[in-house]
Amino acid sequence: MVYLKKVTYNMQKVYFKTFGCRTNQFDTQVMISKLKDYELTDDELNSDYIVVNSCTVTNGADSSVRNYISSIKRKNPDAKVILAGCGSHSKGESLFADKKVFGVIGHSEKENINTVLKNEKPFYQIGDLEHIDTTIVEEFVGKSRAFIKIQEGCDFACSYCIIPQVRGAARSHKEETILEQISKLASNGFGEFILTGTNVGSYGQDHNTSMAKLLKKMSNIRGVRRIRIGSLEPIQIDDEMLELLGEPWMAKQMHIALQHTSDKMLKLMNRRNDYKSDKILFDKIASKGYALGTDFIVGHPGETEQEWLEAISRIKELPLTHVHAFSYSKRDNTASISMKPEIRGNIAKERHKELTAIIKAKNYAFRREHNTNLEVLLENGKEGIYHGFDQYFNKIEVQSNEDLSANWVLLNHVEVNHEKNSATL
């Protein structure tokens, strides 16, 4: 008689560390959805593999990734570190050569993550920059809102930016893939969808369609309650898009990347917008009751006191409620890195502080005027405290004895202070 020994198979554990933008967050979800022979873990110290989905938008972002890799190798020396994301295309070769990572994968390889992890020897699989994902993501781990990537790459050539070099040219995902993904997520209980990509507003230019046409089709899918769009460029908002501003499923906030309000600085940055046109556009959208956010780079080379004073006076004129303000950070292999005069760090820091203070005051005034009929999708709570965003993308803290995780609430009695809105249910 032959006795067979029972073998208990323990799946190896994979931990994902994500840096950077919403596009990277989506890419991480793509990789998670492809894990078939491995177990996802949220414990980086007891994982067998650590996949670092990296950002390379600035030299500082590169440093953050390198520091994390060095740190985790000390804390969990037995784990195999795999570099993914934009940093793979800018720093992957050097990190691999220096044996800082076990493997490197480019954007086109992330859908093959289950196979890639089976490599027993160190590997460098950078792939190409023409790939378009076909993965249908049906779940978002730990999220009540769903991010939908609708395009890849960028055709702009802003002087400070390396992203086109590491993400490739603009290319749209197939409409049917996007709609199928939204249908499946909606049937799984997701009601808010955030459209993301490298340059979201370029969607459809290669498929003879447009963002507005996609939005209309999305809105017809059962279960879709609110659609929010990632960062758009001013020149990408046409009449067809403006006609949708009154639709009830449109989030009442738009993020439109200006980067600056001085025309001289916009020219130095090789931007495609100008202040006069931007002002007209922002006033038109604000008149529809929208909150408006923007990106702004402070301290870019050439930003003299004269340009700054002009820029800040224009900031005060614009109906802005949110800002992603960045102090300029050098990025190798970009045109801006050789521009003069450079702006001292302490000056950039003061300008950053001045800008954000102005927008914070504008946001407070906006919230005081828009404190009723707030539709909020709450995230998971802790000890009866829940957080979520209203239709204007303002954060609200809700206190309740009921479990309101991933629930929609309508708020009419909201306390507004300088830091946040709050309510009790």
N, C-alpha and C positions, 0 to 999 in steps of 0.2 A: 504494500500500500504506500502511495506517495502522498506526503503531507505538503500542501502548498502554504507557504508562509504569507500571511496577510501583510501587505505593504500599505502604509498610510502615506498618501501623497500630499505634501504641503505645498501649495502654490507659492511661488516667489512673489514678494511684495514690491510694488512700484509706487513711488512718491513723485508727485509733480510740483515743481516750484515755478510759478509764472511771474515774469517781470513784464512791465510795460502796459500796453494799451488793451482795449476791448478785443481787438483782433487777435491778440495773443491769448486772451481768455477763451475766445471761441476755439482757437487752434488746440488749446489744451483739452477742451471738451471733445474735440474730434479724436484726439489720441486716446482719451479715456474710453470713448465708445468703441475703440478698436481693440481694447485689451480683452483677449479671449482666454489666454493661458496663464494670466497673471492676476494677482489680487491688488486692487487699488487700496492704498493706505494713506492715512493722514498723519502718520508717525514717521518723520524723516530719519529718526535715529535708529529705527528698527526695520528699515527698508533694504531690500536687496539691490534695487535700482533707484536712482534719483535722476529724473528727466528735468533738465533746466531749460524752460522755454524762455529764451533770453531776449532782451531789448538792447538795441545798439544806437538809439537815436542821438545820444551824446557820448562824449568820452567818459562822462560821469556814469552813464548807464553801463558802459563796458566795465568800469571799475566795480560797480555794484555786483555785477555778475561774477567777475573774477574773485571778489572778496567772499561771495557766498560759496563758490566752489572750493576755495581754500579752507573756509570755515567748516563746511560739511565733511570735507575729507579728513579733517582732524577729529570731528565728532563721530563720524561713522566711516572709518577707514576701509571697511570691507565692502561698502556699497560701490557699485559701478555707476559712475556719473556720465550721463549722456547729455551732450549739448544740442539743443534744438533752437528754433526761432531765428530772429534776424541776426543775432550775434554769431550764428554758425557761418554766415556768409561774409562777415567782416573779420572776425577773430578766431573762427573755428580752426583754421589751419595752424595758427601759431599755438593755440592751446593744446591741440592734438599732438603737435610736434614736441611740445614741452612735457607731454604726458600728464597734463593737468586733468584731462578727461579720458574716459575709456572709449567713448565713441562720439561722433559728430554726425548729425543728420540735417539736411536742408529742408526747406518748406515742402518740396515735392515728395519727401519720404515719410512725412508724419502719419499718413494713412497706413503705412506699412509697419507701424511701431511694434505690433505683436511679433512680426518676423524679425525685425531689426534687433529686438532684445535677445534673440536667440544666438546672436553672434558670440562665439566663445573667445574670439581674439579681438583685440582693438580694431576699430573700423572707422573709416571716414567716407560717408555716403552723402555728398553734398547735393546731388541731383541737379535740377535746373530751376530757372525762374520763369517758366512758362506754364507750370502746372495749375490746374483748377480742381479744387476738391469736389468730390461727388458724394461724400459721406452725408447721410441724413442723420443729424443729431436729434434724438427723440427725448432726451432728458438732460437737464443741467444740474449737476451735483451741487446741492446746497444753495440753490437759487430759486426765487419765485418769479423772476423775470427771465426771459430768454433772449440771448444775443444771437442775431442772425447775420452771418457774414455773406454779403451779396456780391462782393467783388474783391479783387486783389490788385496790388500794384498802383503806380502813379505815373502820369505823363508830365507832371509839373517838374520844374527844375529850379526850385527855390534855392538860393545860394547857400543857406545854412544847413540844408537837409541831405542826408545820406540814404533815406529810405528807398527812393527809386532804384538805387544800386543794390539793395539787399532784398527788395520785394518784387522787382521787375516792373515791366510796363503795365498800364491799366488794362484789366481784362475782367469781364463780368461772369458771374456764375449763371448757369442756365436758369431761366425763369421757372421752369417746371420743377427743378430741384429745390429752389427756394420755397415755392408754394407747397410742395409736398412736405418739406420739413416743417413749415408753419402749421400745416394741417395736423400733422402727427403731434407736435408740441401742444397745440390747442386742445386736441383730444385727450392729452395727458394732463390737462388742467392749467396750462400756461395761458394767461390772458394779455400780458404786456410783452411787446416785442421791440427790441432795440436793434435797428439796422446798423451794421458796422462793416468796416473794410479799411483799406489803406487810404483810399480817396473815394468815399461813398458816393458823392455826387456825380462821379463819372459813370455810374452804373448805366448800362444800356447803350452807350455810345458805339459799342462794337457789335450790338445785336439788334440795331434798328428799333430800339425802344427807349424808355426813359424811367427815371425814378417815379414820376407821378403815375405812370401807367402801372408800374409794379404795386404802388401803394393802393391804388383802386382795387386791384385784384386781391391783394392781401385782405383788405377790409371786408371782402365778401365771404371770407372763410369763417365758418361758424366757430364762435369762441374767442375770436380776436376782439379785444376790448379797447386796447390802446396801442398805438404805434409811435415809437420815438425814433428819430433819425440821428445818427452820429454826426460828426462834424462835416458841414458842407462848406464849399467855397462860394463867395458871393456871386461869381459869374455862372454858377450852376443852378441858381434859383430863377427859373423862367416863369412866364405867365401861367403855364400849365400847372406848375407847382404852387404858385400863389393862389390859384383857384381852389386848392384843397384846404386852405387855412381854416375854413369854417366847418369842416367835417368833424363830427363828434368823436371820431376815433383817433384823430390827430392829437398827440400830446401838445399842450399849449406852451411849448418851449422849443426853440430852435437854437442850435449851436452853429454859428457861422464864423469861420476862421478868418479874421482880419490880419492878425500878426502885428499890425502897427496902424497908426492913424496919421503919420507924417508921410506925405507923398514921396519925399526924398528917400526916406527909409524903405518904403515899399519898393521903390525902384532899385535900391541897393540890394534888397532881398530877392530881387527878380520875381516879384509877385505880379499877379494879374488883376489886382483890384486897385481902386483909387478912392480917396476919402469922399469926394462929392457923390459918387455913385453909391458908396456904402451907406452914407447918411440917408439918402432917398430910400434905399431898400429897407434899412432898419426901421425908419419911421413908418413905412407902409405896413410892415409886419407887426410892429408894436401896436398900431392902430386897430389891429384885429384882436387885441387882448393877450398877445403872446409875451412871455418872458424871453429874453434874448441873452445868450452867452457867446463868448468869443475866446479865441486864443490870442495871446499877446506876448511878444518877445521883448524883454527889457534889456538894454545894455548891449545890443548888437553893435559891432564896429561901425563907427560913423555917426552914432547917436549923440551928437553934441548937445549942449544945454539948450541951444536954440530949437533943435528938433524935438527935444523932450518937452519943452514948454508948449510948443505947438501941439504935440501929440496929446498931452494931458488936458489941454483946453478942449480938444475935440472929444476926448473920452467923456468929459463932463456933459457935452452936448448930446451924446448918443444915448438911446434908451436901453442901456445895458443892465442886466440883473445878475449875471454870472460871468466869471472870467477864469480861464486857466492861464495864469501868468507864469512865464518862465524867464529866469535870468539867463541871458545868452551863455551857452557853454560851447567851447570849441569842439568841432567834430572833424577829425582827420578826413582828407580827401573831399572836402567841400570848398566852394569858392570863398566863402566868408572867412575862412581861417587865415587868409593872407591880407584881409582888408584892414585899413587903418582909418582913423585912430582907434585903438582899442579903448574900451571903457573900463575903468578900474572897478574892481569887485565891490568896494564899499559904496561907490556911486550907484551901481546897478542895484545893490541891495536896498538903498534908500528909495530909488525910483520904483522898485517892486512894491515896497511898503506903501508908498503914496498911491500907486495905482489900485492895489487891492483894497485899501481903505475907502477909496471913492466908490468902488463897485459894491463893497459891503454895505455902505450907506444907501446906495441905490436899491440893493436887494431888500434891505429892511423896509424901505419906503414902499416897495412893490408888495411885499408880504402883508403889510398893514392894510393896503388897499384891496388885497385879494385873500381874504381870510374866511370866506364862506364858500359853501358848495365845493369843498375840496375832495377830490376822489383820490384815495391813497391805497396803494398796494403795499401791504405790510410784509416784511421779511420775518424770518423766525425770531421769536422773542426769548427773553430771559428774565425770570422773576417778575413776570407781568408787565415788562416794558418792551414795546415793539417799535421798530423804526421802518419808515417807508418814504416814498417820494410822491408828492402830489403831481397833478398834471402840469404844473409849472416847474417841475424838477427842483422843488424846495423840500428839504428833509423835514419830516414831522415825527415827533416822539409821541407814542400813544400808550397810555397806561390803562390796563384792563385786567379784570379777574378771569375773563374768558380766554381761551386759546384762540388767538387771532392770526396764527402763523399762516402766511400765504393767502390771507383774506383781503378782499376789498372793503374799505369802509368809506362812508360819506360823512365828512366832518363840517359842522356849521358853527361849533363853539370852540374856537381855537385861540390859545394864548400865544401872542406874538412877542418875542423879545429879540434882542440884537443877535443872539447866537442861533436860534432855531424857533420853530413852531412846536407847540405841544398841546395835547388834548387828553381828556379822561373819558373813558366809555364805561 
